[in-house]
């Protein structure tokens, strides 16, 4: 078992262990002594693991309610949130526990519900996708989408514990592995050239070294979150590729995965920043080679004018400029303030 402690005003533990899901009741008991528990999950995860989860928790006498939502980004909505609140109101009180059991959508939505229901209820994360295990399950960002953009309504609300079982990844279709690899590549680009080089050595690196990979990414995020919990400075490095990525997700009505959108964003912003002299020569070529190595798409049917209005709504914009994450070179990301008048040059996707 690998343990990582997040040391912010609210301290919590991440455990990484193959087979941890089999001992889920034991892991929950370490942070929650009550018996009333609501699990929020989606239809896909419930069909795979719902019965096993239910039996495991009922065996330990938990008073259990499972709330099942539709899978996909469109569930991160006020409509779904209201349904969750209604279910919680019939069952959960202030001292009870909510568990998110699923990928990034479930984690974001359940976390936001936990942060707002009765002004805050205990909350744990049991992430089931590569993306959520290496990124979204820690750091405290919770959110829902509104018609104007992705994650524009949310809160910072950290879980009481994160329980990661890499064996849950075995049931993921390849497209979800590629989705998560987009975020893995992001970490390598902004903070870890050694990880970038390891990823280039073999397509099997992720499968052969999954615990190491998860731990590496989470330790990078831990460092940034502990220095900048509320995302006003260094933590913004984790937004590499996301300014363009979030806009194209919204433009295409979430018909592409988050990781694919982020890769699209990393590809184009690095191409442009290298062309403009902000990024070391050959960085873009190295990034492109790694995306090709994992068969990750980075060309999508969209024009710059289609997404630039959506970027203006992005929560990272500030008066007359926007903070963009660029690469000095592989492994060295930095934050560049770009005047909105010059934004087109950096986000041109033509």
Secondary structure, DSSP 8 states (H G I E B T S, - for coil): -EEEEE-SSS-EEEEE-TTGGGGHHHHHHTT----EEEEEEEHHHHHHHHHHHHHHHHHTT-EEEEEEE-SSGGGSSHHHHHHHHHHHHTT--TTSEEEEEESHHHHHHHHHHHHHGGG--EEEEEE-SHHIIIIITSS-EEEEEETTEEEEEEEE---SEEEE-GGGGGG--HHHHHHHHHHHHHHHHHH-HHHHHHHHH-TTHHHHTHHHHHHHHHHHHHHHHHH-TTSSSGGGGGGTTHHHHHHHHHHTTT-S-HHHHHHHHHHHHHHHHHHTTSS-TTHHHHHHHHHHHTT-----S--HHHHHHHHHT-TTEETTEEEEEEEEETTEEEEEEEEGGGHHHHH---
